[in-house]
């Protein structure tokens, strides 16, 4: 029996050594999980067609005969495997709930890119919406002069008001790419630099940035490499506002709470998806410019691209169902959370993370800019900077990337689910969104996105 931290040798039976692959949910949109095991320990990899790739070292590896146990501390996840024969290992992955998987030896590829996905039609969209039980869903794609926007379902699960093609959708963490794009605009304007650090910008006479984060740059923050926790923890009873005309003061306070937390690892050492990184980046932009993130994103990103209907927070107005409404499952039922309510969206301080809403048509405009990379908007080298992972892997600035140059991201504030895809080589963009975020809806949103992709390529 052997026990070791990642990076140290452990006395494992060499039958475990090598690459093991499991595909979750084959026949739908698979998520591929790989274990790379050698004498140094284990690495756990996760990859999905539209959610990117991530690698995590096994913090503890225990081997006992034909059994192996691997702890993945950043994910609070354990893997317990049993060798069945030379090619197969049955495992239970536990991250709050156990999931049984069979790993096969070797670099087994999922064939999601090669599968023949059905073309996107109104009937298909309605069928998929019904399959998930989502109140409403929309999808859009554009390639060259061709484009389409389709919607199905209702704005609210409690009122049969049909969704319209021009309605607003909440895009969640897809807003992270918008914050990165805003940074790029300000770098080109000479207002910011990519290597400006948290310590240089946020330290004041009465506040010192903790040493662990002081040297973190905008690049670290925008690529999830600053070592910051995913979300803030204990705020000592401080309550952040749901909606504010000017969120700068609360954003800075939120950033300081984030910076007070223990880092998940050394600066730049590993990708760790972090919402707080983008709040800190937003606070830095505001400190340098003296303008709110909300003002800057409109002035520097939306207006120059011709996007006129983008806003912040849950779309619509309180008391009227004039836009789709997000839903949360309560006691087994999807319950609408209309705008203006206490839980209708992320707090205002999280604007740089994910509070943007806009219609499908405007999202196509935004995505098309990242596909076409107009030099009237950003310098060619700046587009490269945005779209190239600075530390390897696949985490670019506000985007996840694939080896063939695709850009993608998902978004959810727990009431909505959205996904987008930009393929510069094939020349198309596509987006889909639903006004709830159950696991069933999340799966359907990704399947619809792949149907939109197939339609754009047809």
C-alpha positions as a LaTeX table, in Angstrom:
\begin{tabular}{lrrr}
\hline
Residue & $x$ (\AA) & $y$ (\AA) & $z$ (\AA) \\
\hline
Unk1 & 0.00 & 0.00 & 0.00 \\
Unk2 & 1.33 & 3.47 & $-0.89$ \\
Unk3 & 0.30 & 7.03 & $-0.12$ \\
Unk4 & 1.82 & 10.20 & $-1.60$ \\
Unk5 & 1.09 & 13.79 & $-2.47$ \\
Unk6 & 0.95 & 14.68 & $-6.17$ \\
Unk7 & 4.40 & 15.00 & $-7.70$ \\
Unk8 & 6.00 & 12.42 & $-5.37$ \\
Unk9 & 6.63 & 8.78 & $-6.14$ \\
Unk10 & 4.17 & 6.27 & $-4.72$ \\
Unk11 & 4.34 & 2.50 & $-4.51$ \\
Unk12 & 1.65 & 1.73 & $-7.04$ \\
Unk13 & 1.17 & $-1.48$ & $-8.95$ \\
Unk14 & 2.38 & $-0.55$ & $-12.41$ \\
Unk15 & $-0.79$ & $-2.02$ & $-13.88$ \\
Unk16 & $-2.41$ & 1.33 & $-13.02$ \\
Unk17 & 0.16 & 3.31 & $-14.99$ \\
Unk18 & $-0.89$ & 4.99 & $-18.24$ \\
Unk19 & $-3.92$ & 6.88 & $-19.55$ \\
Unk20 & $-7.46$ & 5.84 & $-18.67$ \\
Unk21 & $-10.51$ & 7.35 & $-20.37$ \\
Unk22 & $-14.21$ & 7.39 & $-19.53$ \\
Unk23 & $-16.94$ & 9.08 & $-21.55$ \\
Unk24 & $-19.88$ & 10.32 & $-19.52$ \\
Unk25 & $-23.33$ & 10.10 & $-21.13$ \\
Unk26 & $-22.30$ & 8.52 & $-24.48$ \\
Unk27 & $-24.81$ & 9.00 & $-27.27$ \\
Unk28 & $-25.65$ & 12.54 & $-26.10$ \\
Unk29 & $-23.08$ & 15.30 & $-25.59$ \\
Unk30 & $-20.26$ & 13.47 & $-23.87$ \\
Unk31 & $-17.91$ & 14.78 & $-21.27$ \\
Unk32 & $-14.60$ & 12.97 & $-21.40$ \\
Unk33 & $-12.71$ & 12.19 & $-18.20$ \\
Unk34 & $-9.11$ & 10.98 & $-18.23$ \\
Unk35 & $-6.74$ & 9.75 & $-15.57$ \\
Unk36 & $-3.00$ & 10.00 & $-16.24$ \\
Unk37 & $-1.21$ & 7.78 & $-13.75$ \\
Unk38 & 2.53 & 7.19 & $-13.40$ \\
Unk39 & 5.14 & 6.86 & $-10.67$ \\
Unk40 & 4.76 & 10.55 & $-9.77$ \\
Unk41 & 1.07 & 10.32 & $-9.00$ \\
Unk42 & $-2.11$ & 11.04 & $-10.94$ \\
Unk43 & $-3.64$ & 13.85 & $-13.00$ \\
Unk44 & $-7.40$ & 14.12 & $-13.59$ \\
Unk45 & $-8.50$ & 15.72 & $-16.86$ \\
Unk46 & $-11.99$ & 16.81 & $-17.90$ \\
Unk47 & $-12.91$ & 17.84 & $-21.43$ \\
Unk48 & $-16.14$ & 18.66 & $-23.23$ \\
Unk49 & $-16.88$ & 19.87 & $-26.74$ \\
Unk50 & $-18.23$ & 23.17 & $-25.51$ \\
Unk51 & $-16.81$ & 23.49 & $-22.00$ \\
Unk52 & $-13.13$ & 23.16 & $-22.68$ \\
Unk53 & $-10.42$ & 21.17 & $-20.98$ \\
Unk54 & $-9.07$ & 21.31 & $-17.46$ \\
Unk55 & $-6.40$ & 19.34 & $-15.59$ \\
Unk56 & $-6.10$ & 18.79 & $-11.85$ \\
Unk57 & $-3.32$ & 16.98 & $-9.97$ \\
Unk58 & $-4.30$ & 14.17 & $-7.65$ \\
Unk59 & $-3.57$ & 15.53 & $-4.19$ \\
Unk60 & $-3.47$ & 12.06 & $-2.62$ \\
Unk61 & $-3.09$ & 8.70 & $-4.31$ \\
Unk62 & $-3.60$ & 5.47 & $-2.36$ \\
Unk63 & $-3.06$ & 2.05 & $-3.94$ \\
Unk64 & $-4.05$ & $-1.22$ & $-2.28$ \\
Unk65 & $-3.75$ & $-4.26$ & $-4.49$ \\
Unk66 & $-6.18$ & $-3.78$ & $-7.37$ \\
Unk67 & $-7.80$ & $-0.70$ & $-5.81$ \\
Unk68 & $-6.79$ & 2.93 & $-6.23$ \\
Unk69 & $-8.11$ & 6.06 & $-4.53$ \\
Unk70 & $-7.32$ & 9.54 & $-5.85$ \\
Unk71 & $-8.26$ & 12.79 & $-4.12$ \\
Unk72 & $-8.70$ & 15.93 & $-6.26$ \\
Unk73 & $-8.64$ & 18.71 & $-3.67$ \\
Unk74 & $-9.52$ & 21.72 & $-5.89$ \\
Unk75 & $-12.74$ & 19.98 & $-6.96$ \\
Unk76 & $-13.46$ & 18.36 & $-3.58$ \\
Unk77 & $-13.72$ & 15.13 & $-5.55$ \\
Unk78 & $-12.55$ & 11.57 & $-5.01$ \\
Unk79 & $-12.07$ & 8.74 & $-7.48$ \\
Unk80 & $-12.08$ & 5.15 & $-6.30$ \\
Unk81 & $-11.18$ & 2.59 & $-8.95$ \\
Unk82 & $-10.91$ & $-1.19$ & $-9.16$ \\
Unk83 & $-9.04$ & $-2.99$ & $-11.93$ \\
Unk84 & $-11.32$ & $-5.43$ & $-13.76$ \\
Unk85 & $-8.80$ & $-6.61$ & $-16.33$ \\
Unk86 & $-5.82$ & $-5.20$ & $-18.20$ \\
Unk87 & $-7.98$ & $-2.77$ & $-20.21$ \\
Unk88 & $-10.77$ & $-1.75$ & $-17.85$ \\
Unk89 & $-11.15$ & $-0.11$ & $-14.47$ \\
Unk90 & $-14.50$ & 0.44 & $-12.78$ \\
Unk91 & $-14.63$ & 3.61 & $-10.72$ \\
Unk92 & $-16.87$ & 5.69 & $-8.52$ \\
Unk93 & $-16.42$ & 9.47 & $-8.78$ \\
Unk94 & $-17.81$ & 11.31 & $-5.80$ \\
Unk95 & $-18.32$ & 15.08 & $-5.65$ \\
Unk96 & $-21.21$ & 15.17 & $-3.24$ \\
Unk97 & $-22.97$ & 12.33 & $-5.04$ \\
Unk98 & $-21.46$ & 9.09 & $-6.40$ \\
Unk99 & $-21.28$ & 8.47 & $-10.15$ \\
Unk100 & $-20.22$ & 5.07 & $-11.50$ \\
Unk101 & $-17.98$ & 5.03 & $-14.59$ \\
Unk102 & $-15.93$ & 2.53 & $-16.52$ \\
Unk103 & $-12.47$ & 3.72 & $-17.56$ \\
Unk104 & $-10.80$ & 2.13 & $-20.59$ \\
Unk105 & $-7.04$ & 2.08 & $-20.96$ \\
Unk106 & $-5.76$ & 4.48 & $-23.63$ \\
Unk107 & $-6.55$ & 7.88 & $-25.13$ \\
Unk108 & $-10.10$ & 7.01 & $-26.14$ \\
Unk109 & $-11.62$ & 9.89 & $-28.08$ \\
Unk110 & $-15.22$ & 10.96 & $-27.94$ \\
Unk111 & $-16.58$ & 11.52 & $-31.42$ \\
Unk112 & $-18.92$ & 14.39 & $-30.67$ \\
Unk113 & $-17.41$ & 16.56 & $-33.43$ \\
Unk114 & $-17.92$ & 13.83 & $-35.99$ \\
Unk115 & $-21.42$ & 12.84 & $-34.99$ \\
Unk116 & $-24.23$ & 13.75 & $-37.28$ \\
Unk117 & $-26.36$ & 16.15 & $-35.29$ \\
Unk118 & $-29.88$ & 16.94 & $-36.55$ \\
Unk119 & $-30.34$ & 20.31 & $-38.20$ \\
Unk120 & $-31.90$ & 23.03 & $-36.10$ \\
Unk121 & $-35.56$ & 23.65 & $-36.88$ \\
Unk122 & $-38.47$ & 25.16 & $-35.00$ \\
Unk123 & $-39.91$ & 21.68 & $-34.45$ \\
Unk124 & $-36.59$ & 20.33 & $-33.16$ \\
Unk125 & $-36.22$ & 23.27 & $-30.78$ \\
Unk126 & $-39.72$ & 22.75 & $-29.41$ \\
Unk127 & $-39.12$ & 19.01 & $-29.03$ \\
Unk128 & $-35.89$ & 19.61 & $-27.15$ \\
Unk129 & $-37.54$ & 22.20 & $-24.92$ \\
Unk130 & $-40.28$ & 19.72 & $-24.10$ \\
Unk131 & $-37.71$ & 17.01 & $-23.42$ \\
Unk132 & $-36.01$ & 19.20 & $-20.83$ \\
Unk133 & $-39.20$ & 20.68 & $-19.45$ \\
Unk134 & $-37.75$ & 24.17 & $-19.85$ \\
Unk135 & $-40.22$ & 27.08 & $-19.99$ \\
Unk136 & $-38.45$ & 28.63 & $-22.99$ \\
Unk137 & $-35.40$ & 28.24 & $-25.18$ \\
Unk138 & $-33.79$ & 30.17 & $-28.03$ \\
Unk139 & $-31.00$ & 29.43 & $-30.49$ \\
Unk140 & $-29.20$ & 31.35 & $-33.20$ \\
Unk141 & $-26.39$ & 30.93 & $-35.71$ \\
Unk142 & $-24.67$ & 33.01 & $-38.37$ \\
Unk143 & $-22.29$ & 32.18 & $-41.20$ \\
Unk144 & $-21.55$ & 34.66 & $-43.94$ \\
Unk145 & $-24.80$ & 36.16 & $-45.19$ \\
Unk146 & $-26.87$ & 33.34 & $-43.70$ \\
Unk147 & $-28.29$ & 33.42 & $-40.19$ \\
Unk148 & $-31.28$ & 32.29 & $-38.18$ \\
Unk149 & $-32.88$ & 32.93 & $-34.81$ \\
Unk150 & $-35.40$ & 30.41 & $-33.45$ \\
Unk151 & $-37.34$ & 30.42 & $-30.19$ \\
Unk152 & $-39.77$ & 28.08 & $-28.49$ \\
Unk153 & $-41.84$ & 28.08 & $-25.33$ \\
Unk154 & $-42.96$ & 30.73 & $-22.89$ \\
Unk155 & $-41.47$ & 33.67 & $-21.05$ \\
Unk156 & $-42.72$ & 32.23 & $-17.77$ \\
Unk157 & $-43.72$ & 28.77 & $-16.68$ \\
Unk158 & $-46.75$ & 30.32 & $-14.99$ \\
Unk159 & $-48.00$ & 32.40 & $-17.93$ \\
Unk160 & $-48.33$ & 31.18 & $-21.49$ \\
Unk161 & $-46.83$ & 34.25 & $-23.12$ \\
Unk162 & $-44.77$ & 33.09 & $-26.11$ \\
Unk163 & $-41.13$ & 34.06 & $-26.37$ \\
Unk164 & $-40.30$ & 36.27 & $-29.37$ \\
Unk165 & $-37.15$ & 36.30 & $-31.44$ \\
Unk166 & $-36.28$ & 39.82 & $-30.26$ \\
Unk167 & $-36.61$ & 38.98 & $-26.56$ \\
Unk168 & $-33.76$ & 39.40 & $-24.09$ \\
Unk169 & $-31.73$ & 36.51 & $-22.67$ \\
Unk170 & $-29.43$ & 36.39 & $-19.66$ \\
Unk171 & $-25.94$ & 35.21 & $-20.69$ \\
Unk172 & $-24.30$ & 34.57 & $-17.33$ \\
Unk173 & $-20.57$ & 33.91 & $-17.40$ \\
Unk174 & $-20.32$ & 34.56 & $-21.11$ \\
Unk175 & $-19.97$ & 38.11 & $-19.78$ \\
Unk176 & $-16.45$ & 37.17 & $-18.67$ \\
Unk177 & $-15.31$ & 37.28 & $-22.29$ \\
Unk178 & $-16.89$ & 40.74 & $-22.53$ \\
Unk179 & $-14.87$ & 41.94 & $-19.54$ \\
Unk180 & $-11.71$ & 40.58 & $-21.16$ \\
Unk181 & $-12.67$ & 42.34 & $-24.40$ \\
Unk182 & $-13.15$ & 45.58 & $-22.46$ \\
Unk183 & $-9.66$ & 45.18 & $-20.99$ \\
Unk184 & $-8.28$ & 44.66 & $-24.48$ \\
Unk185 & $-9.91$ & 47.87 & $-25.70$ \\
Unk186 & $-8.41$ & 49.83 & $-22.82$ \\
Unk187 & $-4.98$ & 48.28 & $-23.43$ \\
Unk188 & $-5.13$ & 49.37 & $-27.06$ \\
Unk189 & $-6.12$ & 52.85 & $-25.89$ \\
Unk190 & $-3.08$ & 53.00 & $-23.61$ \\
Unk191 & $-5.18$ & 53.21 & $-20.47$ \\
Unk192 & $-4.22$ & 49.77 & $-19.13$ \\
Unk193 & $-1.39$ & 47.29 & $-19.56$ \\
Unk194 & $-1.67$ & 43.52 & $-19.46$ \\
Unk195 & 1.06 & 43.28 & $-16.81$ \\
Unk196 & $-0.48$ & 45.75 & $-14.35$ \\
Unk197 & $-0.81$ & 44.02 & $-10.98$ \\
Unk198 & $-3.43$ & 43.87 & $-8.28$ \\
Unk199 & $-0.93$ & 45.29 & $-5.80$ \\
Unk200 & $-0.07$ & 48.27 & $-8.01$ \\
Unk201 & $-3.70$ & 49.23 & $-8.59$ \\
Unk202 & $-5.74$ & 48.27 & $-5.53$ \\
Unk203 & $-3.31$ & 48.97 & $-2.68$ \\
Unk204 & $-4.04$ & 52.23 & $-0.88$ \\
Unk205 & $-2.72$ & 54.00 & 2.16 \\
Unk206 & $-5.29$ & 52.20 & 4.28 \\
Unk207 & $-5.34$ & 48.85 & 2.48 \\
Unk208 & $-2.58$ & 46.39 & 1.55 \\
Unk209 & $-3.22$ & 43.68 & $-1.01$ \\
Unk210 & $-2.34$ & 40.27 & 0.49 \\
Unk211 & 1.06 & 39.07 & $-0.67$ \\
Unk212 & $-0.35$ & 35.95 & $-2.35$ \\
Unk213 & $-2.20$ & 38.11 & $-4.89$ \\
Unk214 & $-0.12$ & 41.27 & $-5.04$ \\
Unk215 & 1.77 & 40.23 & $-8.21$ \\
Unk216 & $-1.28$ & 38.86 & $-10.02$ \\
Unk217 & $-1.69$ & 40.61 & $-13.37$ \\
Unk218 & $-4.74$ & 41.19 & $-15.53$ \\
Unk219 & $-3.62$ & 38.19 & $-17.56$ \\
Unk220 & $-3.62$ & 35.98 & $-14.47$ \\
Unk221 & $-7.07$ & 37.22 & $-13.50$ \\
Unk222 & $-8.66$ & 36.88 & $-16.93$ \\
Unk223 & $-7.33$ & 33.34 & $-17.47$ \\
Unk224 & $-8.30$ & 31.99 & $-14.03$ \\
Unk225 & $-4.66$ & 31.72 & $-12.97$ \\
Unk226 & $-4.51$ & 34.16 & $-10.06$ \\
Unk227 & $-5.12$ & 31.48 & $-7.42$ \\
Unk228 & $-8.35$ & 33.13 & $-6.28$ \\
Unk229 & $-11.23$ & 31.10 & $-4.91$ \\
Unk230 & $-14.25$ & 30.55 & $-7.15$ \\
Unk231 & $-16.58$ & 32.70 & $-5.01$ \\
Unk232 & $-16.35$ & 34.75 & $-1.84$ \\
Unk233 & $-17.00$ & 33.04 & 1.48 \\
Unk234 & $-17.91$ & 34.64 & 4.76 \\
Unk235 & $-18.64$ & 38.36 & 4.42 \\
Unk236 & $-19.22$ & 38.95 & 8.11 \\
Unk237 & $-22.87$ & 39.73 & 7.52 \\
Unk238 & $-22.25$ & 42.25 & 4.73 \\
Unk239 & $-25.10$ & 42.11 & 2.19 \\
Unk240 & $-24.43$ & 43.19 & $-1.37$ \\
Unk241 & $-27.06$ & 45.02 & $-3.42$ \\
Unk242 & $-29.01$ & 43.35 & $-6.19$ \\
Unk243 & $-29.14$ & 46.44 & $-8.41$ \\
Unk244 & $-27.12$ & 49.65 & $-8.28$ \\
Unk245 & $-26.71$ & 52.53 & $-10.69$ \\
Unk246 & $-23.04$ & 52.71 & $-9.66$ \\
Unk247 & $-21.61$ & 49.52 & $-8.14$ \\
Unk248 & $-18.00$ & 50.70 & $-7.77$ \\
Unk249 & $-17.92$ & 50.92 & $-3.98$ \\
Unk250 & $-19.53$ & 47.50 & $-3.46$ \\
Unk251 & $-17.36$ & 45.97 & $-6.21$ \\
Unk252 & $-14.21$ & 47.12 & $-4.46$ \\
Unk253 & $-15.52$ & 45.76 & $-1.16$ \\
Unk254 & $-16.37$ & 42.45 & $-2.84$ \\
Unk255 & $-12.87$ & 42.32 & $-4.37$ \\
Unk256 & $-11.29$ & 42.83 & $-0.94$ \\
Unk257 & $-13.31$ & 39.96 & 0.49 \\
Unk258 & $-12.03$ & 37.79 & $-2.37$ \\
Unk259 & $-8.44$ & 38.86 & $-1.83$ \\
Unk260 & $-8.70$ & 38.04 & 1.87 \\
Unk261 & $-9.33$ & 34.37 & 1.11 \\
Unk262 & $-6.67$ & 31.69 & 1.10 \\
Unk263 & $-5.32$ & 31.03 & $-2.43$ \\
Unk264 & $-6.14$ & 27.69 & $-4.06$ \\
Unk265 & $-2.54$ & 27.43 & $-5.26$ \\
Unk266 & 0.53 & 29.41 & $-6.31$ \\
Unk267 & 0.17 & 32.27 & $-8.75$ \\
Unk268 & $-0.03$ & 30.99 & $-12.33$ \\
Unk269 & 0.41 & 27.35 & $-11.33$ \\
Unk270 & $-2.96$ & 25.97 & $-12.37$ \\
Unk271 & $-6.29$ & 26.83 & $-13.89$ \\
Unk272 & $-8.97$ & 27.22 & $-11.24$ \\
Unk273 & $-12.24$ & 28.67 & $-12.49$ \\
Unk274 & $-12.85$ & 31.83 & $-10.49$ \\
Unk275 & $-15.72$ & 34.29 & $-10.51$ \\
Unk276 & $-13.91$ & 36.47 & $-8.00$ \\
Unk277 & $-10.99$ & 37.01 & $-10.41$ \\
Unk278 & $-13.27$ & 38.98 & $-12.70$ \\
Unk279 & $-14.66$ & 41.10 & $-9.87$ \\
Unk280 & $-11.07$ & 41.99 & $-8.94$ \\
Unk281 & $-10.31$ & 42.80 & $-12.59$ \\
Unk282 & $-13.40$ & 45.01 & $-12.74$ \\
Unk283 & $-12.35$ & 46.86 & $-9.59$ \\
Unk284 & $-8.94$ & 47.47 & $-11.16$ \\
Unk285 & $-10.47$ & 48.90 & $-14.33$ \\
Unk286 & $-12.63$ & 51.22 & $-12.24$ \\
Unk287 & $-9.71$ & 52.39 & $-10.13$ \\
Unk288 & $-7.63$ & 53.27 & $-13.21$ \\
Unk289 & $-10.39$ & 54.91 & $-15.27$ \\
Unk290 & $-12.60$ & 56.44 & $-12.58$ \\
Unk291 & $-15.60$ & 55.01 & $-14.47$ \\
Unk292 & $-17.90$ & 52.15 & $-13.52$ \\
Unk293 & $-17.61$ & 48.81 & $-15.29$ \\
Unk294 & $-21.22$ & 49.24 & $-16.43$ \\
Unk295 & $-20.36$ & 52.55 & $-18.12$ \\
Unk296 & $-17.16$ & 51.20 & $-19.65$ \\
Unk297 & $-18.70$ & 48.05 & $-21.14$ \\
Unk298 & $-21.33$ & 50.12 & $-22.93$ \\
Unk299 & $-18.91$ & 52.79 & $-24.12$ \\
Unk300 & $-16.00$ & 50.56 & $-25.15$ \\
Unk301 & $-17.61$ & 47.29 & $-26.25$ \\
Unk302 & $-21.32$ & 47.41 & $-26.97$ \\
Unk303 & $-21.67$ & 50.79 & $-28.69$ \\
Unk304 & $-18.62$ & 50.40 & $-30.98$ \\
Unk305 & $-19.98$ & 47.02 & $-32.12$ \\
Unk306 & $-23.45$ & 48.45 & $-32.75$ \\
Unk307 & $-25.08$ & 46.55 & $-29.88$ \\
Unk308 & $-27.92$ & 48.75 & $-28.65$ \\
Unk309 & $-30.06$ & 46.51 & $-26.45$ \\
Unk310 & $-27.55$ & 45.12 & $-23.96$ \\
Unk311 & $-28.22$ & 45.71 & $-20.29$ \\
Unk312 & $-27.47$ & 44.46 & $-16.78$ \\
Unk313 & $-29.34$ & 42.15 & $-14.47$ \\
Unk314 & $-32.47$ & 40.12 & $-15.05$ \\
Unk315 & $-34.19$ & 41.36 & $-18.23$ \\
Unk316 & $-37.58$ & 43.05 & $-18.04$ \\
Unk317 & $-39.26$ & 45.12 & $-15.35$ \\
Unk318 & $-40.82$ & 44.18 & $-12.05$ \\
Unk319 & $-44.46$ & 43.19 & $-12.16$ \\
Unk320 & $-44.75$ & 42.71 & $-15.93$ \\
Unk321 & $-43.89$ & 39.71 & $-18.11$ \\
Unk322 & $-42.38$ & 41.61 & $-21.03$ \\
Unk323 & $-39.24$ & 39.46 & $-21.29$ \\
Unk324 & $-38.30$ & 35.85 & $-20.51$ \\
Unk325 & $-37.97$ & 35.22 & $-16.77$ \\
Unk326 & $-35.41$ & 32.95 & $-15.13$ \\
Unk327 & $-36.58$ & 29.91 & $-13.18$ \\
Unk328 & $-35.31$ & 27.91 & $-10.22$ \\
Unk329 & $-36.51$ & 24.48 & $-9.20$ \\
Unk330 & $-38.20$ & 24.56 & $-5.80$ \\
Unk331 & $-39.89$ & 21.44 & $-4.38$ \\
Unk332 & $-39.63$ & 19.80 & $-7.77$ \\
Unk333 & $-41.29$ & 22.69 & $-9.62$ \\
Unk334 & $-39.73$ & 25.39 & $-11.82$ \\
Unk335 & $-40.56$ & 28.67 & $-10.11$ \\
Unk336 & $-40.12$ & 32.01 & $-11.95$ \\
Unk337 & $-37.87$ & 34.62 & $-10.34$ \\
Unk338 & $-38.92$ & 37.90 & $-11.98$ \\
Unk339 & $-36.69$ & 40.96 & $-12.22$ \\
Unk340 & $-36.56$ & 43.15 & $-9.15$ \\
Unk341 & $-36.79$ & 40.21 & $-6.78$ \\
Unk342 & $-34.10$ & 39.45 & $-4.19$ \\
Unk343 & $-32.74$ & 36.40 & $-6.06$ \\
Unk344 & $-33.36$ & 37.37 & $-9.67$ \\
Unk345 & $-29.67$ & 37.64 & $-10.54$ \\
Unk346 & $-26.12$ & 37.85 & $-9.28$ \\
Unk347 & $-25.46$ & 40.89 & $-7.10$ \\
Unk348 & $-24.50$ & 44.11 & $-8.86$ \\
Unk349 & $-20.86$ & 43.82 & $-7.78$ \\
Unk350 & $-20.60$ & 40.76 & $-10.03$ \\
Unk351 & $-21.25$ & 42.70 & $-13.23$ \\
Unk352 & $-17.84$ & 41.78 & $-14.73$ \\
Unk353 & $-18.57$ & 38.12 & $-13.98$ \\
Unk354 & $-21.99$ & 37.64 & $-15.52$ \\
Unk355 & $-24.98$ & 40.00 & $-15.41$ \\
Unk356 & $-25.33$ & 40.92 & $-19.09$ \\
Unk357 & $-28.57$ & 40.42 & $-20.97$ \\
Unk358 & $-29.15$ & 41.02 & $-24.68$ \\
Unk359 & $-31.23$ & 39.61 & $-27.54$ \\
Unk360 & $-30.01$ & 36.73 & $-29.68$ \\
Unk361 & $-29.37$ & 39.11 & $-32.58$ \\
Unk362 & $-27.00$ & 41.24 & $-30.51$ \\
Unk363 & $-25.21$ & 38.14 & $-29.21$ \\
Unk364 & $-24.57$ & 37.12 & $-32.83$ \\
Unk365 & $-23.05$ & 40.57 & $-33.44$ \\
Unk366 & $-20.76$ & 40.18 & $-30.42$ \\
Unk367 & $-19.68$ & 36.67 & $-31.34$ \\
Unk368 & $-19.14$ & 37.62 & $-34.97$ \\
Unk369 & $-16.67$ & 40.29 & $-33.89$ \\
Unk370 & $-14.58$ & 37.58 & $-32.21$ \\
Unk371 & $-14.88$ & 35.47 & $-35.35$ \\
Unk372 & $-13.97$ & 38.23 & $-37.82$ \\
Unk373 & $-11.54$ & 40.13 & $-35.56$ \\
Unk374 & $-11.98$ & 43.60 & $-37.11$ \\
Unk375 & $-8.84$ & 45.72 & $-36.69$ \\
Unk376 & $-11.04$ & 48.82 & $-36.42$ \\
Unk377 & $-12.13$ & 47.45 & $-33.04$ \\
Unk378 & $-8.90$ & 45.85 & $-31.75$ \\
Unk379 & $-5.40$ & 45.55 & $-33.09$ \\
Unk380 & $-4.59$ & 42.21 & $-34.69$ \\
Unk381 & $-2.03$ & 41.47 & $-31.97$ \\
Unk382 & $-4.62$ & 42.26 & $-29.30$ \\
Unk383 & $-7.10$ & 39.81 & $-30.82$ \\
Unk384 & $-4.31$ & 37.23 & $-30.68$ \\
Unk385 & $-3.71$ & 38.07 & $-27.03$ \\
Unk386 & $-7.39$ & 37.59 & $-26.17$ \\
Unk387 & $-7.72$ & 34.26 & $-27.95$ \\
Unk388 & $-4.42$ & 32.60 & $-27.02$ \\
Unk389 & $-4.09$ & 30.72 & $-23.72$ \\
Unk390 & $-1.23$ & 32.49 & $-21.91$ \\
Unk391 & $-0.29$ & 29.50 & $-19.75$ \\
Unk392 & $-0.99$ & 26.66 & $-22.14$ \\
Unk393 & $-3.98$ & 24.37 & $-21.61$ \\
Unk394 & $-7.12$ & 25.94 & $-23.07$ \\
Unk395 & $-7.95$ & 28.92 & $-20.86$ \\
Unk396 & $-7.58$ & 32.11 & $-22.90$ \\
Unk397 & $-8.67$ & 35.55 & $-21.66$ \\
Unk398 & $-12.35$ & 35.22 & $-20.83$ \\
Unk399 & $-12.69$ & 32.30 & $-23.25$ \\
Unk400 & $-11.96$ & 28.60 & $-23.44$ \\
Unk401 & $-10.34$ & 27.41 & $-26.64$ \\
Unk402 & $-9.74$ & 24.24 & $-28.60$ \\
Unk403 & $-6.70$ & 23.18 & $-30.62$ \\
Unk404 & $-8.46$ & 24.10 & $-33.87$ \\
Unk405 & $-9.12$ & 27.68 & $-32.72$ \\
Unk406 & $-12.72$ & 27.41 & $-31.53$ \\
Unk407 & $-13.80$ & 29.72 & $-28.71$ \\
Unk408 & $-16.54$ & 28.73 & $-26.35$ \\
Unk409 & $-18.12$ & 29.42 & $-22.99$ \\
Unk410 & $-21.14$ & 28.54 & $-20.92$ \\
Unk411 & $-23.13$ & 30.83 & $-18.68$ \\
Unk412 & $-25.61$ & 30.50 & $-15.84$ \\
Unk413 & $-26.74$ & 32.50 & $-12.84$ \\
Unk414 & $-28.60$ & 29.32 & $-11.69$ \\
Unk415 & $-31.83$ & 30.66 & $-13.25$ \\
Unk416 & $-30.72$ & 30.59 & $-16.90$ \\
Unk417 & $-28.40$ & 28.43 & $-19.00$ \\
Unk418 & $-26.51$ & 29.68 & $-22.05$ \\
Unk419 & $-23.78$ & 28.44 & $-24.37$ \\
Unk420 & $-21.91$ & 30.08 & $-27.24$ \\
Unk421 & $-19.44$ & 28.90 & $-29.86$ \\
Unk422 & $-17.17$ & 30.84 & $-32.22$ \\
Unk423 & $-15.38$ & 28.97 & $-35.02$ \\
Unk424 & $-13.14$ & 31.35 & $-36.99$ \\
Unk425 & $-11.82$ & 28.62 & $-39.31$ \\
Unk426 & $-15.25$ & 27.37 & $-40.35$ \\
Unk427 & $-16.59$ & 30.95 & $-40.28$ \\
Unk428 & $-19.64$ & 30.56 & $-38.08$ \\
Unk429 & $-20.97$ & 31.50 & $-34.65$ \\
Unk430 & $-23.86$ & 30.08 & $-32.69$ \\
Unk431 & $-25.59$ & 30.62 & $-29.38$ \\
Unk432 & $-28.37$ & 29.09 & $-27.36$ \\
Unk433 & $-30.06$ & 29.97 & $-24.07$ \\
Unk434 & $-32.91$ & 28.74 & $-21.87$ \\
Unk435 & $-34.69$ & 30.45 & $-19.00$ \\
Unk436 & $-33.95$ & 27.76 & $-16.47$ \\
Unk437 & $-30.77$ & 25.86 & $-15.56$ \\
Unk438 & $-31.71$ & 22.35 & $-14.49$ \\
Unk439 & $-29.30$ & 19.56 & $-15.52$ \\
Unk440 & $-31.85$ & 18.42 & $-18.10$ \\
Unk441 & $-31.99$ & 21.89 & $-19.59$ \\
Unk442 & $-28.19$ & 22.25 & $-19.54$ \\
Unk443 & $-27.88$ & 19.07 & $-21.59$ \\
Unk444 & $-30.51$ & 20.18 & $-24.09$ \\
Unk445 & $-28.92$ & 23.63 & $-24.45$ \\
Unk446 & $-25.66$ & 22.00 & $-25.50$ \\
Unk447 & $-27.37$ & 19.59 & $-27.87$ \\
Unk448 & $-29.27$ & 22.48 & $-29.47$ \\
Unk449 & $-25.99$ & 24.37 & $-29.84$ \\
Unk450 & $-24.52$ & 21.42 & $-31.75$ \\
Unk451 & $-27.59$ & 21.31 & $-33.98$ \\
Unk452 & $-27.12$ & 25.04 & $-34.65$ \\
Unk453 & $-23.49$ & 24.28 & $-35.52$ \\
Unk454 & $-24.55$ & 21.52 & $-37.90$ \\
Unk455 & $-27.03$ & 23.88 & $-39.57$ \\
Unk456 & $-24.44$ & 26.62 & $-40.01$ \\
Unk457 & $-22.10$ & 24.11 & $-41.67$ \\
Unk458 & $-24.77$ & 22.57 & $-43.89$ \\
\hline
\end{tabular}
